[in-house]
């Protein structure tokens, strides 16, 4: 069984934000798999589906981004899913928009949804589908958190359906063939098609590097 988690913030006012691309991808996955209706439990919305003989639980935490782990951990415990079979879809500012990567483990890199999951699961060793949303453009007036808590621009919205479908295909590949083959396929193809995102400078003073405390619910998954 796989527990597939989409990270985002609940509420109509956040639905179109870059930070909610994980929710968007899980909704696309539910449609593709003809999952049963989402229901409420674990401070989340969850649905069940299957693919290639694997049972899949789709989960959208309703806790706000920085408390996501408080939803994921009880769901994983209830369905007896080990962290190695948790797959999270999340926005990634360190990848250009429309880029996509699979990854196992690692830190949270300032993403408070991942930070909360690591704290609640007690390990960083779960799989991630990193959905590139890019960094704020030159001249952007505001913090990184403001950027991810804003909607995709017109050009991005035109390409978003394809990005979400590729994220769905990546999840299905993981469920069908396992993480390593899927990761090798996606990351090799992506590396050949697009230049890697520019790594942050050692002198980068972006607010991303610090992060917000996770003691209270907040939509600011990057701070």
C-alpha positions as CSV (number, residue, x, y, z in Angstrom):
1,X,0.0,0.0,0.0
2,X,1.1,3.6,-0.8
3,X,0.0,6.7,1.1
4,X,0.1,9.5,-1.4
5,X,0.0,12.9,0.2
6,X,-0.6,16.2,-1.6
7,X,0.5,19.3,0.4
8,X,-1.5,22.5,0.4
9,X,-3.7,24.8,2.4
10,X,-7.5,24.3,2.9
11,X,-9.9,26.9,1.7
12,X,-11.1,28.4,-1.5
13,X,-8.8,31.4,-1.1
14,X,-5.7,29.2,-1.4
15,X,-6.9,26.8,-4.1
16,X,-5.1,28.4,-7.0
17,X,-1.8,29.2,-5.2
18,X,1.5,27.7,-6.2
19,X,1.7,26.3,-2.7
20,X,-1.3,24.2,-3.4
21,X,0.1,22.4,-6.4
22,X,0.3,19.2,-4.3
23,X,-3.5,19.3,-3.7
24,X,-4.0,19.9,-7.4
25,X,-1.9,16.9,-8.3
26,X,-3.7,14.6,-5.9
27,X,-7.1,15.7,-7.3
28,X,-5.8,14.8,-10.8
29,X,-4.6,11.5,-9.5
30,X,-8.0,10.8,-7.9
31,X,-9.7,11.5,-11.2
32,X,-7.3,9.4,-13.2
33,X,-7.7,6.4,-10.9
34,X,-11.4,6.9,-10.5
35,X,-10.9,6.9,-6.7
36,X,-13.8,6.8,-4.4
37,X,-15.1,10.0,-2.9
38,X,-13.0,12.0,-0.6
39,X,-14.1,11.7,3.0
40,X,-12.9,13.4,6.3
41,X,-10.6,11.8,8.8
42,X,-7.1,12.4,10.2
43,X,-7.8,16.2,10.0
44,X,-7.7,15.5,6.3
45,X,-9.6,14.5,3.2
46,X,-8.7,11.0,2.0
47,X,-9.8,8.6,-0.7
48,X,-8.9,5.1,-1.7
49,X,-7.9,3.8,-5.1
50,X,-5.7,1.1,-6.6
51,X,-3.2,0.8,-9.5
52,X,-1.1,-2.1,-10.8
53,X,-2.3,-4.3,-7.9
54,X,-1.3,-1.8,-5.3
55,X,-3.8,-0.2,-2.9
56,X,-3.4,3.6,-2.7
57,X,-4.6,6.0,-0.1
58,X,-4.8,9.6,-1.3
59,X,-4.5,12.3,1.5
60,X,-4.9,16.0,1.6
61,X,-4.1,17.4,5.0
62,X,-6.6,20.1,6.1
63,X,-4.4,21.3,8.9
64,X,-2.7,24.2,7.0
65,X,0.7,23.6,5.5
66,X,3.0,23.8,8.6
67,X,1.0,21.2,10.5
68,X,0.7,18.7,7.7
69,X,2.5,16.0,9.7
70,X,-0.2,16.0,12.3
71,X,-2.5,14.6,9.6
72,X,0.0,12.3,7.8
73,X,1.3,10.5,10.8
74,X,-2.1,9.2,12.1
75,X,-3.1,8.3,8.6
76,X,0.1,6.3,8.1
77,X,-0.4,4.6,11.5
78,X,-4.1,3.8,10.8
79,X,-3.3,2.2,7.4
80,X,-0.1,0.6,8.6
81,X,2.0,2.4,6.0
82,X,5.7,2.6,6.7
83,X,7.5,5.9,5.9
84,X,9.2,4.2,2.9
85,X,5.7,3.9,1.3
86,X,4.7,7.5,1.9
87,X,4.9,9.6,-1.3
88,X,4.4,13.3,-1.0
89,X,3.7,15.8,-3.8
90,X,4.8,19.3,-3.0
91,X,5.8,22.7,-4.6
92,X,9.5,23.2,-5.0
93,X,10.9,26.7,-5.6
94,X,14.4,25.4,-6.2
95,X,13.2,23.8,-9.5
96,X,12.1,26.0,-12.4
97,X,8.4,26.0,-13.2
98,X,7.3,22.9,-15.1
99,X,10.3,20.9,-13.9
100,X,9.6,17.7,-12.0
101,X,11.9,15.4,-9.9
102,X,11.5,12.4,-7.7
103,X,13.6,12.1,-4.5
104,X,13.9,9.9,-1.5
105,X,14.6,11.4,1.8
106,X,16.7,14.6,2.4
107,X,15.9,17.7,4.4
108,X,13.0,20.1,4.3
109,X,14.9,23.0,2.7
110,X,12.7,25.5,4.3
111,X,9.4,23.9,3.3
112,X,7.3,23.8,6.5
113,X,5.0,21.1,5.2
114,X,8.0,18.7,4.8
115,X,9.4,20.0,8.1
116,X,6.2,19.0,9.9
117,X,6.1,15.6,8.2
118,X,9.7,14.8,9.2
119,X,9.0,15.8,12.8
120,X,5.7,13.7,13.0
121,X,7.0,10.7,11.1
122,X,10.3,10.7,13.0
123,X,12.3,10.3,9.8
124,X,13.0,12.2,6.5
125,X,13.0,8.9,4.6
126,X,9.9,9.2,2.5
127,X,9.6,9.8,-1.2
128,X,8.8,13.2,-2.7
129,X,7.6,14.4,-6.1
130,X,9.1,17.8,-6.3
131,X,6.9,20.0,-8.5
132,X,8.8,23.0,-9.7
133,X,7.2,26.4,-9.3
134,X,10.3,28.5,-9.6
135,X,11.6,31.4,-7.6
136,X,10.2,34.9,-7.6
137,X,11.1,36.8,-10.7
138,X,13.6,39.7,-10.7
139,X,12.1,42.8,-9.2
140,X,9.4,40.8,-7.2
141,X,8.3,42.9,-4.3
142,X,7.7,40.5,-1.4
143,X,9.1,37.5,0.3
144,X,9.3,33.9,-1.0
145,X,6.3,33.0,1.2
146,X,4.3,35.7,-0.6
147,X,5.3,34.3,-3.9
148,X,4.2,30.7,-3.2
149,X,1.0,32.1,-1.6
150,X,0.0,33.6,-4.9
151,X,-1.6,32.2,-8.1
152,X,0.2,31.0,-11.2
153,X,0.5,33.6,-13.9
154,X,-1.3,33.3,-17.2
155,X,1.5,31.5,-19.1
156,X,2.0,29.1,-16.2
157,X,-1.7,28.3,-16.0
158,X,-1.6,27.3,-19.7
159,X,1.2,24.7,-18.9
160,X,-0.1,23.6,-15.5
161,X,-2.4,20.8,-16.7
162,X,0.6,19.1,-18.5
163,X,2.7,19.5,-15.4
164,X,0.1,17.9,-13.2
165,X,-0.4,15.0,-15.6
166,X,3.3,14.3,-15.5
167,X,3.3,14.4,-11.7
168,X,0.4,11.9,-11.8
169,X,2.4,9.7,-14.3
170,X,5.3,9.7,-11.9
171,X,3.2,8.6,-9.0
172,X,1.7,5.8,-11.1
173,X,5.2,4.7,-12.2
174,X,6.3,4.5,-8.5
175,X,3.3,2.4,-7.6
176,X,3.8,0.1,-10.5
177,X,7.6,-0.4,-10.7
178,X,9.0,1.0,-7.4
179,X,10.7,4.2,-6.5
180,X,14.2,3.6,-7.9
181,X,13.2,2.7,-11.5
182,X,10.7,5.5,-11.5
183,X,13.2,8.0,-10.1
184,X,15.9,6.9,-12.7
185,X,13.4,7.3,-15.5
186,X,12.0,10.7,-14.5
187,X,15.2,12.3,-13.3
188,X,17.3,11.2,-16.3
189,X,14.7,12.4,-18.7
190,X,14.2,15.7,-16.9
191,X,17.9,16.4,-16.7
192,X,18.3,15.9,-20.4
193,X,15.3,18.1,-21.2
194,X,15.9,21.1,-18.9
195,X,18.8,22.9,-17.3
196,X,19.1,22.4,-13.6
197,X,17.8,25.2,-11.4
198,X,20.5,27.6,-10.2
199,X,21.6,26.6,-6.8
200,X,21.2,29.3,-4.1
201,X,24.3,31.3,-3.2
202,X,26.0,30.7,0.1
203,X,25.2,34.3,0.8
204,X,21.6,33.8,0.0
205,X,19.5,35.7,2.6
206,X,16.2,34.5,1.3
207,X,13.6,34.0,4.0
208,X,13.3,30.4,2.7
209,X,16.4,29.4,4.7
210,X,14.9,30.0,8.1
211,X,11.3,28.7,8.2
212,X,8.4,29.5,10.4
213,X,7.7,27.8,13.7
214,X,5.3,24.9,13.3
215,X,3.5,25.3,16.7
216,X,0.5,27.1,15.2
217,X,-1.4,26.5,12.0
218,X,-0.2,28.7,9.2
219,X,-0.5,28.6,5.4
220,X,3.1,29.9,5.1
221,X,4.8,26.7,4.2
222,X,7.9,28.6,3.2
223,X,9.1,31.4,5.4
